[in-house]
Amino acid sequence: MDLFSRDDHYEFKSTFKSYLIIAIISFLLGAGLLYFFSQQLAFNSQPKKANENLLEGRSSNLAEDLEKEVASQQVAKVDDNQLSIVDVVKEVGPGIVKIKTVRERVVYDFFARRTEQEVEGEGSGVILNKEGYIITNNHVVEGANRIRVIFPKDDIDYLGEVVGRDPITDLAVVKIDVEDYNLPLLEFGDSTKLEVGELAIAIGNPYGFSNTVTTGVISALNRDLPIQEGVELTDMIQTDAAINPGNSGGALLDRAGRVIGINTAIIQQAQGLGFAIPINVAKEIAKQLIKDGRIIRPWIGIYGMDISHESAKEYGFVKDSGVYVVKVIEGSPAEDSGLQQGDIITEIAGQKVDGMDSLKDILKSYQINDKIKLLVHRGNKSLTLELKLEERPIE
């Protein structure tokens, strides 16, 4: 006996077929959708990853390229600076000479017996022109009995003769006979256009080491440097380029190789303090020395001190500007005029005197044997003194 009737059996078969068809369709649709989305995801993700790799590669390469470019620029910059100094030295070095001197010194032994000794000295010089004139320092050649000028590049030397000296500016000119030698000439700069912080190159012969080169900067301008009583180097160039004994008379150069100063002094036991005479001053002094053998300066013959408002208040001066006469030199025009120690000079020929610098500037406009009138304050009195200018002694 059948559990289902015919109708029921037919209905069951129909229903089963329907469910089976729906299941198959659903499976196919699901599998199709799953495949579609998986392919889409794979398609989208693969280019993104490739793009990320590409960007990472570009970024990495760009960073490396930039780093290499910066490094190459830095190296090129350093090389340019080094080469410029090297070129300067090659071009200018032959024009910086070594000066060797011999001085005779008298000494006495224990028994007071007199003997003579020869003392050697060394310095530097700068070739001025093709006629064989050389600028150096006064203290390099002062008192020398024999002078030799040596050209380090060719290792040849000539006998030198002092044309003139100026202890006031510590400059001197030496002449050599160079008919058989082609002198290397230098380019001179303008020391009035210097600025603090500029590159400075010093070339000289410190301790006998020929053509030694040091570099630094222009540390300061218009420095005044007292040397000894009555002598003060003024308007000096200060530099931290190393200057040592033997550099005296050598050249201070700018980065273009132009001579901007004549190295002259160092402060003992101080580091980074060297001084040079401005080349504009040196050229003018050298010109006068070649012409006259000396510098002719009007002279009144005093040691003076500037008076300021502060010093007048501190010392009780009757004036707060002018020149206080510290000492009157014996036999000088000042002594002949009746000027005394303690007097205060406030005017020369109607021109106001603020201090020693203005006094010197005023005197530059006068000639030897000119007569000038000084307005002087002595205690509570004002005096007018007449003074006849004389030539300043060389020593």
Secondary structure, 3 states (H helix, E strand, C coil): CCCCCHHHHHHHHHHHHHHHHHHHHHHHHHHHHHHHHHHHHHHHHHHHHHHHHHHHHHHHHHHHHHHHHHHHHHHHHHHHHHHHHHHHHHHHHHHEEEEEEEEEEEEECCCCCEEEEEEEEEEEEEECCCCCEEEEEHHHHCCCCEEEEEECCCCEEEEEEEEEEECCCCEEEEEECCCCCCCCCCCECCHHHCCCCCEEEEEECHHHCCCEEEEEEEEEEEEEEEEECCEEEEEEEEECCCCCCCCCCCEEECCCCCEEEEEEEECCCCCCCEEEEEHHHHHHHHHHHHHHCCCCCEECCEEEEEECHHHHHHHCCCCCCEEEEEEECCCCHHHHHCCCCCCEEEEECCEECCCHHHHHHHHCCCCCCCEEEEEEEECCEEEEEEEECEECCCC
